[in-house]
Amino acid sequence: MANCVKLELFQIYVEKNGEQIAMDMYFAKEKEAIKYCKLASSNCTYKKLEFDVYKSALKYYQDHSYGVMH
């Protein structure tokens, strides 16, 4: 898989009834996820996900990370 690179996305989680609920919201940069969580609520957190993607697709995901579907 020579044409592949690692893509990091930061997925938003919200705590409801003591459970971490995964949201369909992703950020390409960790600082954006932190900023979103600070604005959203105190029960917001995020987790880092890693994917192997083609180099040609990497820029698309980084430019369109807000609300990227998996």
N, C-alpha and C positions, 0 to 999 in steps of 0.2 A: 504494500500500500504506500508506494513512494510519493504519490500525489496527495497524501493525507496529512493534515496537521491537527493538533489538539485545539479544540474550541472549549473555552470555559464560559459557562453561563451561570448566573446567580439567580436561583429560583426563590420566589417570595412564598413564605409560609405565614399563616395566621393561626393563632391559638384560639380554639373554640372548645369550651367544656373540657379544658385540660388536654386537648389533643392538638397536634400540629397538623393543620390542613394545608395541603399543597395548592397553590394558586396557579392558574395558567398565565403567569406573568414572569418574565425573565429579563435580566439586565446583562449586558456584555461586560460592564465594569462593576467591580465590587463597590466602589464609592457611590455609584448610582443606586445600588441596592440599599446601602446604608442610609443614604439621603431619603429614599422612598420610605423606608421603615420609620425613620424619625418623624416624617410628616404624617404617616398613616395612623399608627397607634402604638401603644406600648407593648401590645401582644403580637407585634409583627417581627419576623426574623427571616433569615434567608439561608440557603445552602448552596454550596458550589457543586456544579455538575460538570463533567468533562465528556466531550464527544470527539470522535474522529470524523473530520469532515474533509471534503476535497478543498484544496487551496483555492480553487476558483469560487467556491461557495462561502469562504470565510468572511470576506468583506460584506457580503449580503447579510449574513447573520449579525455581524457587528454593527452594521448600519440600521438594522431593523429589529433590534433586540427587544424593544418594548412590546410585550404581548406576543412574542414569538411562540408559535404552537410547536409541540413536540411530535 
